[in-house]
């Protein structure tokens, strides 16, 4: 996501100009980031940013994954290699 005109904008294709920040696509992560005021710091902007568009985007993602019966985030399982 990027900051544009005082609001956060989801940049799914990672093509919009400006400094970007990455966030897990979950409401809890968004809430924590807002509470910690992480977006202005990460995106190097002053003042608060409106995150309603990101919140709506995450809600749509959750609804789509619920319809498909798939988990929202797929985590890869990796084998750990013994360094010795």
QUIMOLIN-V953017 format. One record per pair of residues at least 24 apart in sequence whose ideal C-beta (glycine too) atoms are under 7 Angstrom apart, sorted by sequence separation. I is the first residue (numbers start at 1). J is the second residue. D is the distance in whole Angstrom. If there is no record, write none. Layout:
I,J,D
I,J,D
//
This chain:
19,43,5
30,54,6
19,44,6
30,55,6
30,58,6
8,39,6
27,58,6
26,58,7
25,58,6
25,61,5
3,43,4
2,43,7
6,47,7
8,49,5
3,45,5
7,49,6
8,50,7
6,49,6
7,50,4
8,51,5
10,53,7
6,50,6
9,53,6
10,54,6
8,53,6
3,49,6
7,53,6
8,54,5
26,72,7
10,57,5
25,72,6
25,73,7
24,73,7
1,54,6
//
